[in-house]
Amino acid sequence: MVSELKEDLQNLLNNITISIQNSKSSSELENIRVNSLGKKGSITLYLRNLRDYDLETKKEIGAYLNDIKNQINKLILDKKNFFKKEHLKEKLNSEKIDISLTPHEA
């Protein structure tokens, strides 16, 4: 039972990881975060259902779930930073300053 649950969680992590890697915008990334870690998210549902298991299973699966949650948070943070860097690059490329022009006086 525990191994089946861990396998399901690993598959869920793989699917979420692929979704994060394939996300094209910050809003898409936020939707993935909400759907996986939000109040009604898939990981949160697994955490809520821990109360149905015995103490040993709770400890094992709880630790595994927290590890998965941390991995997802790190992936999301890394992707957010990537989007920020890309946005900054675009902004810097579009804001070229022509230094040969004379400055305007106020």
C-alpha positions as a Python dict, from the first residue, in 0.01 Angstrom:
ca = {
    (1, 'M'): (0, 0, 0),
    (2, 'V'): (275, 246, 92),
    (3, 'S'): (477, 161, -217),
    (4, 'E'): (170, 208, -439),
    (5, 'L'): (101, 544, -277),
    (6, 'K'): (464, 650, -320),
    (7, 'E'): (448, 544, -685),
    (8, 'D'): (132, 752, -735),
    (9, 'L'): (300, 1049, -570),
    (10, 'Q'): (611, 1008, -784),
    (11, 'N'): (394, 1003, -1098),
    (12, 'L'): (216, 1316, -976),
    (13, 'L'): (552, 1485, -914),
    (14, 'N'): (669, 1390, -1263),
    (15, 'N'): (352, 1534, -1420),
    (16, 'I'): (379, 1857, -1221),
    (17, 'T'): (749, 1886, -1308),
    (18, 'I'): (673, 1850, -1678),
    (19, 'S'): (396, 2110, -1650),
    (20, 'I'): (631, 2354, -1478),
    (21, 'Q'): (904, 2301, -1738),
    (22, 'N'): (655, 2351, -2023),
    (23, 'S'): (495, 2662, -1875),
    (24, 'K'): (524, 2967, -2098),
    (25, 'S'): (419, 3247, -1863),
    (26, 'S'): (405, 3350, -1500),
    (27, 'S'): (27, 3321, -1495),
    (28, 'E'): (45, 2965, -1628),
    (29, 'L'): (303, 2886, -1361),
    (30, 'E'): (77, 3034, -1093),
    (31, 'N'): (-210, 2812, -1211),
    (32, 'I'): (15, 2508, -1179),
    (33, 'R'): (114, 2617, -827),
    (34, 'V'): (-248, 2662, -722),
    (35, 'N'): (-357, 2331, -876),
    (36, 'S'): (-80, 2139, -703),
    (37, 'L'): (-14, 2322, -374),
    (38, 'G'): (-321, 2540, -328),
    (39, 'K'): (-606, 2488, -83),
    (40, 'K'): (-773, 2233, -311),
    (41, 'G'): (-454, 2125, -485),
    (42, 'S'): (-352, 1767, -553),
    (43, 'I'): (-66, 1761, -298),
    (44, 'T'): (-285, 1926, -34),
    (45, 'L'): (-551, 1658, -83),
    (46, 'Y'): (-292, 1387, -18),
    (47, 'L'): (-184, 1571, 298),
    (48, 'R'): (-545, 1591, 418),
    (49, 'N'): (-597, 1221, 357),
    (50, 'L'): (-303, 1128, 580),
    (51, 'R'): (-540, 1108, 877),
    (52, 'D'): (-688, 790, 726),
    (53, 'Y'): (-361, 597, 766),
    (54, 'D'): (-192, 436, 1065),
    (55, 'L'): (86, 618, 1250),
    (56, 'E'): (381, 455, 1072),
    (57, 'T'): (230, 515, 729),
    (58, 'K'): (153, 876, 824),
    (59, 'K'): (516, 936, 919),
    (60, 'E'): (655, 778, 604),
    (61, 'I'): (409, 927, 357),
    (62, 'G'): (404, 1263, 537),
    (63, 'A'): (780, 1297, 505),
    (64, 'Y'): (764, 1190, 141),
    (65, 'L'): (485, 1441, 70),
    (66, 'N'): (680, 1723, 234),
    (67, 'D'): (983, 1635, 23),
    (68, 'I'): (769, 1644, -293),
    (69, 'K'): (614, 1973, -185),
    (70, 'N'): (960, 2124, -134),
    (71, 'Q'): (1075, 1999, -475),
    (72, 'I'): (771, 2155, -642),
    (73, 'N'): (825, 2485, -459),
    (74, 'K'): (1189, 2492, -571),
    (75, 'L'): (1097, 2416, -933),
    (76, 'I'): (835, 2691, -930),
    (77, 'L'): (1076, 2941, -775),
    (78, 'D'): (1345, 2855, -1032),
    (79, 'K'): (1098, 2898, -1318),
    (80, 'K'): (973, 3230, -1175),
    (81, 'N'): (1333, 3353, -1161),
    (82, 'F'): (1380, 3241, -1521),
    (83, 'F'): (1073, 3440, -1627),
    (84, 'K'): (1199, 3747, -1438),
    (85, 'K'): (1538, 3726, -1609),
    (86, 'E'): (1375, 3686, -1951),
    (87, 'H'): (1150, 3984, -1885),
    (88, 'L'): (1448, 4192, -1777),
    (89, 'K'): (1643, 4092, -2090),
    (90, 'E'): (1351, 4193, -2310),
    (91, 'K'): (1316, 4522, -2127),
    (92, 'L'): (1688, 4599, -2155),
    (93, 'N'): (1692, 4512, -2524),
    (94, 'S'): (1395, 4738, -2595),
    (95, 'E'): (1534, 5034, -2400),
    (96, 'K'): (1845, 5118, -2596),
    (97, 'I'): (1979, 5465, -2527),
    (98, 'D'): (2134, 5664, -2807),
    (99, 'I'): (2428, 5837, -2638),
    (100, 'S'): (2494, 6052, -2945),
    (101, 'L'): (2179, 6256, -2878),
    (102, 'T'): (2202, 6574, -2675),
    (103, 'P'): (2024, 6564, -2340),
    (104, 'H'): (1700, 6758, -2301),
    (105, 'E'): (1711, 7035, -2048),
    (106, 'A'): (1421, 7074, -1806),
}
